[in-house]
Amino acid sequence: MTSDLAITLVKYAVMFLIFLNVAPIMNWVERRACAYIQDRPGPNRVGPFGLFQPLADVAKFMFKEDITPAAADTVLYLMAPAIALLPAFTTFIVIPFGPDIATAGRTIRLIVADVDTGVLLFLAIASLSVYSLVMAGYASNNKFSLLGSIRASAQLISYELALTLSVLAVLLPVGSFRLGDVVAYQQSHLWNVLPQILGFLVFLVAAFAETNRLPFDLPEAESELIAGFHTEYGSMRFALFFMAEYTNMAALSALGVTLYFGGWSLPGITYPHTLLGGVLGLLTLVAKIAVCMGIFVWVRWTFPRFRYDQLMRLGWKVLLPLSILNLVLVAALTVGGVL
């Protein structure tokens, strides 16, 4: 029992350290990519190519004065940033990040929580993030923050339906909720993105809405709501929301590549069941997540923001029917033995 607990803690520590570095790295990547797209230098003063700029930002957040609005609901106001970060750092526990390692007469599965309800647990934990946005908007006692939180709750509920149905379609031919089984299925078949391209497109659009990224960043629309639900937040409390957004992006990217792009595996390549194989699997997964994060950045600085009525219409009248159609098609193909 002691050794099992130690192994689990080591696996969690590895994944936690990787996801902990997502925010500062993406902070630099987003600024540089934005600059290149807009034909300007971007951060290039602090360190080579501006690489130390995230460290300067961290120092600024740590030493900046922390102000709580006088009319705010203090308890909820202080809880909201922490609640935003906790689901983001918990969802990845069900993501497999490498092949099983056989050592010392035992098999170590490279997944923190290898539970039967893996995908359901991911979706359940991820859905908790909306509570932090609602709490932040309500507790700030600011009309712009409240409007942002109401938008966030309606948006996340609307797009979670389509996202969940697209995930269920992937699970039908696999016959399991374990993400490890999804990876194994794709190793013996095609990547799911090929036979289920419609479901992947639904998942992709819904993922942008779930993470409040452009063109779906209506909860934070600067031109309308100043900064939306986190208007009244500064210092490290704002930094927690900032970290939660990027970590949620990475977690959904990890789920997406696991469901549709083979997870930690590559076609035609067999990783050894050793520590080297585990490292190679982890690097493969991280590389795929990095590509997805790059797409998030590219889309942000390429497409304009939707109007709110367009956002809701797209979710209910386009994505939801498409996700239902995809689920029916996949079910028919699975029963027919095609998938």
PyMOL commands that set and color helices and strands:
alter all, ss='L'
color gray80, all
select helices_A, chain A and resi 2-20+22-37+48-50+53-63+74-88+91-94+118-126+129-139+143-174+179-188+197-210+218-220+222-225+228-230+235-260+275-300+308-335
alter helices_A, ss='H'
color red, helices_A
select strands_A, chain A and resi 101-103+106-108
alter strands_A, ss='S'
color yellow, strands_A
deselect
rebuild
show_as cartoon
